[in-house]
């Protein structure tokens, strides 16, 4: 039987079952979590790295781990790793993620994505804002909005 929920104060912990760690109110404690890395399984690492480097300035660079070739870079302050799908063994029939990235110039970013081999859908409206959906060379959607 659950007890009634009282309003929480900023920084107050959220009660959990005994097996789960307590969590703080992340809105008042921005240091609680940080996204350290995003790993994407890729079929064609060269094409994907070229696209993300050109469109999002990720600085992806190849490196070897055993016989496999990976790419490491940075996307909007978050470490980005491309892992060969033969290692990741992802069997996705459609995209399993979608980034929302704010760009300084929506039209220019869409043009650059198209020039670098991506597909562009839009302009569209999302949450009352103009946006584009860009698909990288492997078809993953990336929603672009203009930074305000």
Beta strands, then each sheet from edge to edge (+ up, - down):
strand 1: 13-14
strand 2: 23-24
strand 3: 37-42
strand 4: 61-65
strand 5: 68-75
strand 6: 78-84
strand 7: 99-103
strand 8: 119-126
strand 9: 129-135
strand 10: 141-146
sheet 1: 1+ 2-
sheet 2: 3+ 6+ 5- 4+
sheet 3: 7+ 10+ 9- 8+
end
